[in-house]
Structure formats: C-alpha cells, structure tokens
Amino acid sequence: FFDQFSSPSLLGIPLILISLMFPALLLPSPGNRWITGRLSTLQLWLINLITKQLMIPLNKKGHKWALILTSLLMFLLLINLLGLLPYTFTPTTQLSMNLALAFPLWLATLLTGLRNQPSISLGHLLPEGTPTLLIPALILIETISLLIRPLALGVRLTANLTAGHLLIQLISTATAALLPIMPAVSLLTLVVLLLLTVLEVAVAMIQAYVFVLLLSLYLQENI
C-alpha cells in the first residue's frame, strides 16, 4: 500500500522533478495580449480571486508577498489535484518536500519581523501581565510553539494527503475483491469510493489553501 508514496525513478534517476514541473505545463503561456482565450480568462479570474482571499488578513506591507503566496497556492493546488489521477505520483505526500517549502518561508516571515519590529516580535514570546514566576516557563513554551510551526505545516499537509490516498486504495482494493463474491456489497463500496474521491478533491484544495493561509497569518504577525 505504501509503494505509491515512493518516488518513481528511471535508470536510477528520480522522476520527482518532472512531477514537480509538470503543473507549469498546464498553465497557458503568456503572450503579447493579456487575454488570449477563455482558458486564460478563467486563469486570470482564479488567480485574482485567490490573491484577494490571501491578502485579506494582510496590511499593505504584506502585499509585496502576493506573488510568492499566490504562486505557492497554485503550485500546491495543481500538484494535489494531479496526484488524485490514476498512476500518478503526489510529491506533496513527501514530508521532506513539504518541510522544504514550509521552513524557508516561515523563517522569512520570522526574519522580516525581527528586522522591521524586533521589540514586537520578541514581545510575542511573553504575554502581557504574566506573573514573574511563570516568565521562564512561558518564554520556553512560546519559543517551542514558534519553532514547531514549520513542522506542523509540513506534517499537516503530508498526513492529510497520505491518509486520503491510503483510504482510496483500501476501498478500491476491497471493491475489486468483493465484485466476484458479493456484487451488491461491491456496488455499495463503489459508491463509498466515489464519495471519498469527491471528498479527497475537496481536501486537496483545502489543504493547499490552509498551508498558504497559515503562512500569510504568520507574516501578518511580523509586519
């Protein structure tokens, strides 16, 4: 069951880079005109909608992050959805890749706050009105909760997608195994499989949005 999460390779060369670059081929290439057809119109409308939603919690200083946050959301969204197709590989089920996305961006938001407003950023480690005896413990707890944020981002995305893929494979295996023995039960599991697939499409979109939204909230704390 877990073989589907191993990175495919050809002649010893990992193919994960191809699966990472493939979503870019689905986006229309820019031309001399802003709008070249219905597909580009739909793409511009979707990007505009996503950018507006991501920029709602941010003030004007955070709007310069619009390009990287929107690009990251489109990247994760396409990879998650393409991973639901048969005989495909989902790079976002790899914890190493998700941490490689989460840690540098989280660190960038943290360094932005320490550079622009160091007193306020460090003040988040100690709530106002804390009793003197609890100050060392609270600083330690808040520091740990701050450092665990990128790990939580990566693990959340990995766990949700991995669990969904395993459930789909388990139920599809049961459907195929029950078909010659109990066709009625197999039909019932097929309905469950279709409903689960629809749910996983929603999960793929929601998890990409949550990943980027949490990064934007971390950014808002530091600007």
Buried (B, 14 or more C-beta within 10 A) or exposed (E): EEEBBEBBEEEEEEEBEEBBEBBEEEEEEEEEEEEEEEEBEEBEEEBEEBBEBBBEEBEEEBBEBBEEBBEBBBBBBBBBBBBBEEEEBBBBBBBEBBBEBBBEBBEBBBEBBBEEEEEEBEEEBBEEEEEEEEEEEBBEEBEEEBEEBBBEBBBBBBBBBBEBBBBBBEBBEBBEEBBEEEEEEBEEBBEBBEEBBEEBBEBBBEBBBBBBBBBBEBBBBBB
